[in-house]
Every structure is written in C-alpha cells, then in structure tokens.
C-alpha cells in the first residue's frame, strides 16, 4: 500500500493501475482505504500528489470492481 498527500488530505490506497488518462495526464487508479470520502476506486493525477510513501503493509490482490482495461486510460503502463 502507499500513502500520499492529495487535495489537502493524506490518502492511503491500494494501487491497481498506472497509466495516461484521456486528457494526457499520468495517473494512478487505486482503491482508497482512508483519507477522503470513503472507500472506493479513485483516480489520482501524479502532478497533484506529494509526499509519496510506500508502506510495508501489503494487500491481497485486486478489489472487486477492478477493471484492468480501464477505458479512462489512453495508455496503460502498469497494472495488477
């Protein structure tokens, strides 16, 4: 799991997919565990992330609802 600052909150997430979205921005698709408005999949723009930390805590694999062929991505760089 990773944590980072995003829109004035520290987010803790399970990263699932890294790519370039339809606007040409590098982004992360992840399941948010804490730090925002509940637990669910979210997209985060790399340009708006800061203070990234990799946790020793691991997660067991893809969450229900994960789409490895996310249509919001023009290019997928890395995925579970």
Helices and strands as residue ranges (DSSP letters): E 2-6, E 9-21, E 26-34, E 40-45, G 46-48, E 50-54, E 73-79
